[in-house]
Amino acid sequence: MHLRQTRADTVRVLVHTQRVQVLDSLALMHPEWSMDKAAKASFVRADFQRRSKQSG
C-alpha cells in the first residue's frame, strides 16, 4: 500500500490544475498576458517538473 505516495501525487495534480486555472483567469483579465496554448503548456510542464524534483 502506497497510500501516502498516492495522496502526494493527487495533491500535486490538484495544485497543477489550479495553477492552469489561475493562468487562464489571469489571461482573461489581462489579454496581453495571454500565452498561446503551447507556450502555456510548456511553461506549466517545466514548472511542474521543477517542483516534482524539489519535492524529491
C-alpha positions as CSV (number, residue, x, y, z in Angstrom):
1,M,0.0,0.0,0.0
2,H,1.5,3.3,-1.1
3,L,-1.3,5.5,0.2
4,R,0.9,8.4,1.3
5,Q,2.6,8.5,-2.2
6,T,-0.8,8.4,-3.9
7,R,-2.0,11.2,-1.7
8,A,1.1,13.3,-2.6
9,D,0.5,12.6,-6.3
10,T,-3.2,13.6,-6.0
11,V,-2.3,16.9,-4.2
12,R,0.4,17.6,-6.9
13,V,-2.1,17.1,-9.7
14,L,-4.7,19.3,-7.9
15,V,-2.1,22.1,-7.4
16,H,-1.1,21.7,-11.0
17,T,-4.7,22.0,-12.2
18,Q,-5.3,25.1,-10.0
19,R,-2.2,26.7,-11.5
20,V,-3.5,26.2,-15.0
21,Q,-6.9,27.7,-14.0
22,V,-5.1,30.7,-12.4
23,L,-3.1,31.3,-15.6
24,D,-6.3,31.0,-17.6
25,S,-8.2,33.6,-15.4
26,L,-5.2,35.9,-15.5
27,A,-5.2,35.7,-19.3
28,L,-8.9,36.6,-19.3
29,M,-8.4,39.6,-17.1
30,H,-5.2,40.7,-18.9
31,P,-5.4,39.7,-22.5
32,E,-1.8,41.0,-23.1
33,W,-0.6,38.3,-20.7
34,S,-2.3,35.6,-22.6
35,M,0.1,32.9,-23.9
36,D,-0.9,30.6,-26.7
37,K,-1.8,27.1,-25.5
38,A,1.5,25.5,-26.5
39,A,3.6,28.1,-24.6
40,K,1.3,27.8,-21.6
41,A,1.6,24.0,-21.6
42,S,5.4,24.1,-21.8
43,F,5.6,26.7,-19.1
44,V,3.3,24.7,-16.8
45,R,5.1,21.5,-17.6
46,A,8.5,23.0,-16.8
47,D,7.2,24.4,-13.6
48,F,5.6,21.1,-12.7
49,Q,8.8,19.2,-13.3
50,R,10.9,21.6,-11.4
51,R,8.6,21.3,-8.4
52,S,8.5,17.5,-8.5
53,K,12.3,17.5,-8.5
54,Q,12.3,19.8,-5.4
55,S,9.8,17.6,-3.5
56,G,12.0,14.6,-4.1
